[in-house]
Amino acid sequence: MSKIGLFFGSDEGNTESIAQRIAKRLGEDVVDIHDIGDVTQLEFLDYDKLILGIPTWDFGQIQSDWEDFWDDVEAINFAGKTVAFVGLGDQFGYGDFFLDAMGMLHDVVIKTTDNIIGYWPTEGYDYDASKAEITLGAEVAGKKLFMGLALDEDQQPELSSGRLNLWCAQIHAEFGLDTPLIELDD
Ligand SMILES: Cc1cc2nc3c(=O)[nH]c(=O)nc-3n(C[C@H](O)[C@H](O)[C@H](O)COP(=O)(O)O)c2cc1C
């Protein structure tokens, strides 16, 4: 079984805690969690399945450990890898920049792989602008999605457990996993 590498950055622990809640659902023997502050580019190359967790800070900026690692991220060739994103933000506090960092990370990764999974509906959130939003064309014209799971531990923490259950089921299928999926009320 090829494992999933879950790489996160976190200033205040919210994204770290979400990383653990994802691993509990997909299986702690299936997911290797790495703090982006402690890794090198080489650790990325060990995985063909990746989950990247990033909060947005300081009005649309990348979280500081991801910022320090950014040149490495831009140099990684993600070809052959399947990648999912998790973004954390605050839709009322920073509604003009909601989840921007997830969008910026997505835009780097998509330069070298089309295998992005885990797109997520924008319904149920209230914000003004987001770089993490993508508008689908043609057959579903105008429908908007986030580029990954959108979580708001500041304004909607009570929704995170259900969102995590739904999204983990979605990426479990999209990754093609045959390992058990665990639904939690956490
Ligand atoms: C000073 C400050 C600036 C922030 N800027 C943004 C922002 O621009 N966009 C956004 O969506 N969230 C923003 N947030 C909210 C954080 O992304 C959110 O609290 C997140 O859960 C933090 O995750 P972490 O604990 O893993 O660092 C900001 C929070 C603070 C305190």
Ligand as a Chemical Component Dictionary entry (heavy atoms), coordinates in Angstrom:
data_LIG
# 
_chem_comp.id                   LIG 
_chem_comp.type                 NON-POLYMER 
_chem_comp.pdbx_formal_charge   0 
_chem_comp.three_letter_code    LIG 
# 
loop_
_chem_comp_atom.comp_id 
_chem_comp_atom.atom_id 
_chem_comp_atom.alt_atom_id 
_chem_comp_atom.type_symbol 
_chem_comp_atom.charge 
_chem_comp_atom.model_Cartn_x 
_chem_comp_atom.model_Cartn_y 
_chem_comp_atom.model_Cartn_z 
_chem_comp_atom.pdbx_ordinal 
LIG C1  C1  C 0 -3.593 38.258 12.191 1  
LIG C2  C2  C 0 -4.404 37.215 11.462 2  
LIG C3  C3  C 0 -4.496 37.303 10.086 3  
LIG C4  C4  C 0 -5.283 36.383 9.364  4  
LIG N1  N1  N 0 -5.426 36.520 8.000  5  
LIG C5  C5  C 0 -6.285 35.719 7.330  6  
LIG C6  C6  C 0 -6.546 35.907 5.940  7  
LIG O1  O1  O 0 -6.011 36.797 5.288  8  
LIG N2  N2  N 0 -7.425 35.071 5.321  9  
LIG C7  C7  C 0 -8.071 34.058 5.995  10 
LIG O2  O2  O 0 -8.874 33.328 5.393  11 
LIG N3  N3  N 0 -7.823 33.838 7.327  12 
LIG C8  C8  C 0 -6.965 34.634 8.003  13 
LIG N4  N4  N 0 -6.725 34.430 9.350  14 
LIG C9  C9  C 0 -7.372 33.304 10.038 15 
LIG C10 C10 C 0 -6.459 32.070 10.165 16 
LIG O3  O3  O 0 -6.159 31.526 8.904  17 
LIG C11 C11 C 0 -7.176 31.006 10.994 18 
LIG O4  O4  O 0 -7.284 31.444 12.314 19 
LIG C12 C12 C 0 -6.535 29.633 10.950 20 
LIG O5  O5  O 0 -7.380 28.700 11.571 21 
LIG C13 C13 C 0 -5.159 29.611 11.597 22 
LIG O6  O6  O 0 -4.602 28.348 11.436 23 
LIG P1  P1  P 0 -3.290 27.865 12.230 24 
LIG O7  O7  O 0 -3.653 27.855 13.705 25 
LIG O8  O8  O 0 -3.046 26.487 11.729 26 
LIG O9  O9  O 0 -2.183 28.811 11.910 27 
LIG C14 C14 C 0 -5.940 35.333 10.066 28 
LIG C15 C15 C 0 -5.819 35.255 11.465 29 
LIG C16 C16 C 0 -5.084 36.192 12.151 30 
LIG C17 C17 C 0 -5.007 36.095 13.671 31 
# 
loop_
_chem_comp_bond.comp_id 
_chem_comp_bond.atom_id_1 
_chem_comp_bond.atom_id_2 
_chem_comp_bond.value_order 
_chem_comp_bond.pdbx_ordinal 
LIG C1  C2  SING 1  
LIG C2  C3  SING 2  
LIG C2  C16 DOUB 3  
LIG C3  C4  DOUB 4  
LIG C4  N1  SING 5  
LIG C4  C14 SING 6  
LIG N1  C5  DOUB 7  
LIG C5  C6  SING 8  
LIG C5  C8  SING 9  
LIG C6  O1  DOUB 10 
LIG C6  N2  SING 11 
LIG N2  C7  SING 12 
LIG C7  O2  DOUB 13 
LIG C7  N3  SING 14 
LIG N3  C8  DOUB 15 
LIG C8  N4  SING 16 
LIG N4  C9  SING 17 
LIG N4  C14 SING 18 
LIG C9  C10 SING 19 
LIG C10 O3  SING 20 
LIG C10 C11 SING 21 
LIG C11 O4  SING 22 
LIG C11 C12 SING 23 
LIG C12 O5  SING 24 
LIG C12 C13 SING 25 
LIG C13 O6  SING 26 
LIG O6  P1  SING 27 
LIG P1  O7  DOUB 28 
LIG P1  O8  SING 29 
LIG P1  O9  SING 30 
LIG C14 C15 DOUB 31 
LIG C15 C16 SING 32 
LIG C16 C17 SING 33 
# 
